[in-house]
Amino acid sequence: MKKYLIFLVLFLPLIACSKKDDGKSIATVDGEKITVQEFNAELDKIPMNMKMLVATQSGKKDFLNRLIVKKLLLKQAKKENVDKDKAFQDRLADIKEQLTIEQLLKKKVSAELNFSDADLEKYYEAHKEEFKRGQEIQTRQIVVKSEPEAKELEARISKGEDFADLARKFSIDPAAKTTGGDIGYHPRGTLIPEYEAAAFALTKVGQVSQPVKTQLGYHIIKLEGTRTGTYVPFPEVKEFIRQKLTQEKQSEALQKYIESLKKNASIIINDDMLKEETKGEAPAKAPETLAPEGPGGSAQPGVGPGQGGQVESAPVKPGSSTPAETEAAPKK
């Protein structure tokens, strides 16, 4: 039903809903019609996430043009008897074999496996250690552009001014105006290295760091909380568990099916022939190549500022995300 509704939204401006329009032509190529029905059939082959590309009138025209080109190429290929070429026939045979095997395995192995929420939660409880988090810390930050600004704010904090209030007033992190600089809980490996080193060096809740320089500016960090031994909540890993169990069951079913085929078949292997085929010198070993090292001799990419020139002030590593992240820590 959902697919049908999306189809109507996207293509109603082009065609009517009645079946009598199916035979009408949108275009002709050397006298051959491209009907509404054919056009819609081709559109229906597009993945759902790509259909928005043909939602506009210009998008539909572009798609129709590609369909016209396809018709022209197929017509020319037919004229030149491309499908009679040996290379074509060999390739077609390979594709046919692969599709045949895929369909067989889909029928025998890839049957949909239904796991209830109770099944998934049972696995979660039995393997809970797999979902245990390491140490996490909750921090609050004030980030400013210059070191003198940071030192002035550090002095005001040491005199007793409220950290969150100062974050709302002076931090260049846009989220600080609503969060008071709180960026939530984060494990190791998810924050900018300089920030992370200073934050994990704080040992007591309420302790405040000296100004820390990163590519985002100068940070003053306050430790708000620590936690260890917590587990990722079941709802957050439920679909991961479902996929894992499905893959395991399908792999198990595949192995059993292949073994049954082997068991019921007469298979004779001529080891002597294999030895004859492998005589001779072994091929030369390809030289090993190393990935180019980054700055500081590391093969790992460095942590850079947000892409596209966007300035972001939350000290979260690009690509890092944890269930404990809050809106105060925008993902890069």
Secondary structure, DSSP 8 states (H G I E B T S, - for coil): -HHHHHHHHHHTTTS-SSGGGGGSEEEEETTEEEEHHHHHHHHHTS-GGGGGGGSSHHHHHHHHHHHHHHHHHHHHHHHTTGGGSHHHHHHHHHHHHHHHHHHHHHHHT-------HHHHHHHHHHTGGGGB---EEEEEEEEESSHHHHHHHHHHHHTT--HHHHHHHH-S-TTHHHHTTEEEEEETTSB-HHHHHHHHH--STT-B---EEETTEEEEEEEEEEE-S-B--HHHHHHHHHHHHHHHHHHHHHHHHHHHHHHTS-----HHHHHHHT-S--------------GGG-SS------GGG----S-B-TT---TTB-TTS---
